[in-house]
Amino acid sequence: MNSFLSSVLPAPEDPVLSVYFASREDPSPVKLNLSGGSYRTEEGKPLVLFSRWSQNKEYLPLDGLADFNKLSAKLFLGDDSPASKEDRVVTIQCLSGTGSLRVGAEFLAKHHQERVVFVSNQTWGTIPKFSIWRVCMLEDLGAAPSGAIVVLQACAHNPTGVDPTLDQWEQIRKIVRSKSLLPFFDNAYQGFASGSLDIDAQAVRMFVADGAQSFAKNMGLYGERIGALTIVCISKDVARKVHSQVLLVVRPMYLSPHIHGASIVTTILKKSFLRFSRIVSMRQQLYDALQARGTPGDWSHINKQIGMFSFTGLNEMQVRFIAKEYHIYMTYDGRISMAGLSSKTVLQLADAIHAAVTQIA
Ligand SMILES: Cc1ncc(COP(=O)(O)O)c(C=O)c1O
């Protein structure tokens, strides 16, 4: 896997910025940071002129808002990504999709030997192209020089609107791996193709590859220019060095990214991950409650299904029984919204399902 990253050397510390940002970590009540040119009020506080979301308008670090980066990586690689758990993923906030692609490209131009870059022959940008999908795409990639960079749109391909199926992605993945190509995902429409952020990230997660994320479209934040660049490394140590070198790319380009868009995305992602983890816990609680009651049937599908809804497998008679006797309402095909459950009501529902299954055929 991207072994060229292992030879990246740690970048030297920036003499001004390292002091500027280090002072923020100093808990001393008498600290005085005179290293950067930020205006302070008489009380030594940042001056907030216009603010609805951000608490202040201070410079963000070069790699952006830490929480934003963590949540973006999670959205890109998934909750359970081993690479993230092993701390070998570098994610930095950049200027929307275009800016993230640009920083990624500059980093590769500096540190990757192979300069050939493939993009699909129909795309929203420029450069050496591969024919869009089917046999020609595999042929073109098969003829690519080893190490060539392949830019792949993660989902909702612009402009064709045609995405590879999962089987086709697997064929692309195999050829990318066998030719030691470097896959780089352009992920501007996560959530747009299937309506599910997770389904739309399947290709990325199958490759566990680098990529650029944009929140312009899926969060309607076009002008906020908010996005992220993620680089998956082979080890934590490599990730630390790569991170330092990516900052060297950013430094002369724009110094640091926007605070406002990052705050909005972070707020939204925090809330939705919270909501999501509650749904997962509701699934588990309902499953456990049915097991505890010895309700006949296999209920493992409740845990396996994803998203907001669950098909219980109850029939219309049972659904009507539950509505009449237990005042719990679901669609007649037995679908329930997991998001509507709480730790208390989940037990009521388990009682109702148990009664319906044991009393109504
Ligand atoms: C596939 C793809 N990637 C990236 C972008 C860049 O968008 P932005 O820089 O606004 O995030 C676009 C814009 O149309 C796009 O279609």
The ligand as a Tripos MOL2 file, in Angstrom:
@<TRIPOS>MOLECULE
LIG
   16    16     1     0     0
SMALL
NO_CHARGES

@<TRIPOS>ATOM
      1 C1        -17.0720   15.5150   -9.1580 C.3       1 LIG1
      2 C2        -16.7940   16.8660   -8.5830 C.ar      1 LIG1
      3 N1        -15.7910   17.0030   -7.7260 N.ar      1 LIG1
      4 C3        -15.5120   18.1970   -7.1760 C.ar      1 LIG1
      5 C4        -16.2450   19.3240   -7.4920 C.ar      1 LIG1
      6 C5        -15.8160   20.6210   -6.8560 C.3       1 LIG1
      7 O1        -16.7630   21.2540   -6.1290 O.3       1 LIG1
      8 P1        -16.3900   22.2170   -4.9340 P.3       1 LIG1
      9 O2        -15.0140   22.7250   -5.1340 O.co2     1 LIG1
     10 O3        -17.4260   23.2750   -4.9700 O.co2     1 LIG1
     11 O4        -16.4900   21.3870   -3.6950 O.co2     1 LIG1
     12 C6        -17.2950   19.2430   -8.4080 C.ar      1 LIG1
     13 C7        -18.0760   20.4190   -8.7780 C.2       1 LIG1
     14 O5        -18.9240   20.4340   -9.6130 O.2       1 LIG1
     15 C8        -17.5970   17.9620   -8.9560 C.ar      1 LIG1
     16 O6        -18.5990   17.7890   -9.8050 O.3       1 LIG1
@<TRIPOS>BOND
     1     1     2 1
     2     2     3 ar
     3     2    15 ar
     4     3     4 ar
     5     4     5 ar
     6     5     6 1
     7     5    12 ar
     8     6     7 1
     9     7     8 1
    10     8     9 2
    11     8    10 1
    12     8    11 1
    13    12    13 1
    14    12    15 ar
    15    13    14 2
    16    15    16 1
@<TRIPOS>SUBSTRUCTURE
     1 LIG1         1 GROUP 0 **** ****
